[in-house]
Each structure stands twice: as structure tokens, then as C-alpha cells.
Amino acid sequence: MIPREVEKFEAFIEEYSNSTQPTELEEPLIDLLIQLADQPSDPSVESNIANEDLQAVYEYISQHFMDKVALDTLADRFKINKYTLIRKFRAVYNTTPSAFQLQLKSG
């Protein structure tokens, strides 16, 4: 988390911890967590996957979409952590590798 979000979270907890019931906390807490999840991550912490690597994954899926292309297979083949692969692929292509494969299969 970046400091601004930490401060927002601490203020949220302080405001609601003494004055509301847990059921009243649920919706605002979920909204805050969604906002935090939608924040762009710190590029200095991200692993270094070049767009060429993602392009190679894209092309591999495009060529083998009729086969079952497992995420673990892609991660092993391209030497990329599977969770990082999903995150980076989604950032560049607005879809996950498996959703992209399904799109190709469906026509």
C-alpha cells in the first residue's frame, strides 16, 4: 500500500471502530478495498517483463488456442511467475491469458 491509502484506511478504521456495528462496516470496507485494489501498483516493485515477452505469450496462445494452454505451462515456458503473467497480460491486453484463449476458441 502506498502511504495515502494507509492513511485513508487508518482514518476509516478509527472513524468506524467505536461508533458502528460490524454489519454497517461491511459495505464501506469493501468499497475501500476495491479502491485500493484498483490503484496502479508501484512500477519500481513490479518484476521486469518486457512487452516482447508478453507478445510472445500472446502469439503462443494465438497459435495453440485449440489446445489446452494451461497457465502453469505458459509460466514455465516463458519463465514468468504465473500471477505476474496474469497481471501484466491484463494490463497490456485488457484480458487474462485464459480469457483470451476462450475468445479465440469462440470465434
C-alpha positions as CSV (number, residue, x, y, z in Angstrom):
1,M,0.0,0.0,0.0
2,I,1.2,3.5,-0.6
3,P,1.1,6.0,2.3
4,R,-2.0,7.9,1.2
5,E,-4.1,4.7,1.1
6,V,-2.7,3.6,4.5
7,E,-3.8,6.9,6.0
8,K,-7.2,6.6,4.4
9,F,-7.5,3.1,5.8
10,E,-6.4,4.1,9.3
11,A,-8.9,7.0,9.3
12,F,-11.6,4.7,8.2
13,I,-10.9,2.2,11.0
14,E,-10.7,5.0,13.6
15,E,-14.0,6.6,12.4
16,Y,-16.0,3.4,12.4
17,S,-14.4,1.3,15.1
18,N,-16.2,2.8,18.1
19,S,-19.4,4.0,16.5
20,T,-20.9,1.4,14.3
21,Q,-21.9,-2.3,14.2
22,P,-19.8,-4.7,12.1
23,T,-22.6,-5.1,9.6
24,E,-22.5,-1.3,9.0
25,L,-18.8,-1.6,8.3
26,E,-19.0,-4.2,5.7
27,E,-20.0,-2.1,2.7
28,P,-17.7,0.9,3.2
29,L,-14.8,-1.5,3.9
30,I,-15.4,-3.5,0.7
31,D,-15.6,-0.2,-1.2
32,L,-12.3,0.9,0.2
33,L,-10.7,-2.4,-0.6
34,I,-11.9,-2.2,-4.1
35,Q,-10.5,1.3,-4.5
36,L,-7.1,0.1,-3.1
37,A,-7.1,-2.9,-5.5
38,D,-7.8,-0.6,-8.5
39,Q,-4.8,1.6,-7.6
40,P,-1.9,1.2,-10.0
41,S,1.0,-0.7,-8.4
42,D,4.4,0.8,-7.9
43,P,6.4,0.2,-11.0
44,S,9.6,0.0,-9.1
45,V,8.3,-3.1,-7.3
46,E,7.0,-4.8,-10.4
47,S,9.0,-7.6,-11.9
48,N,10.6,-6.7,-15.2
49,I,8.6,-8.4,-18.0
50,A,9.2,-6.8,-21.4
51,N,6.4,-6.2,-23.8
52,E,8.2,-8.6,-26.2
53,D,7.8,-11.4,-23.6
54,L,4.1,-10.6,-23.4
55,Q,3.9,-10.5,-27.2
56,A,5.5,-14.0,-27.3
57,V,2.9,-15.3,-24.8
58,Y,0.1,-13.7,-27.0
59,E,1.4,-15.3,-30.1
60,Y,1.9,-18.7,-28.5
61,I,-1.8,-18.6,-27.3
62,S,-2.9,-17.4,-30.8
63,Q,-1.1,-20.4,-32.4
64,H,-2.2,-23.0,-29.8
65,F,-5.6,-21.8,-28.8
66,M,-7.3,-25.1,-29.8
67,D,-5.0,-27.0,-27.4
68,K,-5.5,-26.6,-23.7
69,V,-2.9,-24.0,-22.8
70,A,-2.5,-24.0,-19.0
71,L,-1.3,-21.0,-17.1
72,D,1.4,-23.1,-15.5
73,T,2.6,-24.2,-19.0
74,L,2.9,-20.6,-20.1
75,A,4.7,-19.6,-16.9
76,D,7.2,-22.4,-17.3
77,R,7.7,-21.9,-21.0
78,F,8.3,-18.2,-20.7
79,K,10.0,-18.2,-17.3
80,I,7.4,-15.8,-15.8
81,N,5.6,-16.1,-12.5
82,K,2.0,-17.1,-13.3
83,Y,0.5,-14.4,-11.1
84,T,2.7,-11.7,-12.6
85,L,1.9,-13.0,-16.1
86,I,-1.8,-12.6,-15.5
87,R,-1.4,-9.1,-14.1
88,K,0.9,-7.9,-16.9
89,F,-1.1,-9.6,-19.6
90,R,-4.3,-8.0,-18.4
91,A,-2.6,-4.6,-18.2
92,V,-1.5,-4.8,-21.8
93,Y,-4.3,-6.7,-23.5
94,N,-7.3,-6.0,-21.1
95,T,-7.9,-9.7,-20.7
96,T,-6.3,-12.6,-19.0
97,P,-4.4,-15.3,-20.9
98,S,-7.2,-17.9,-20.3
99,A,-10.0,-15.4,-21.3
100,F,-8.0,-14.6,-24.4
101,Q,-7.8,-18.2,-25.3
102,L,-11.6,-18.6,-24.8
103,Q,-12.2,-15.6,-27.0
104,L,-10.1,-17.2,-29.8
105,K,-11.9,-20.5,-29.5
106,S,-15.3,-18.9,-29.6
107,G,-14.6,-17.3,-32.8
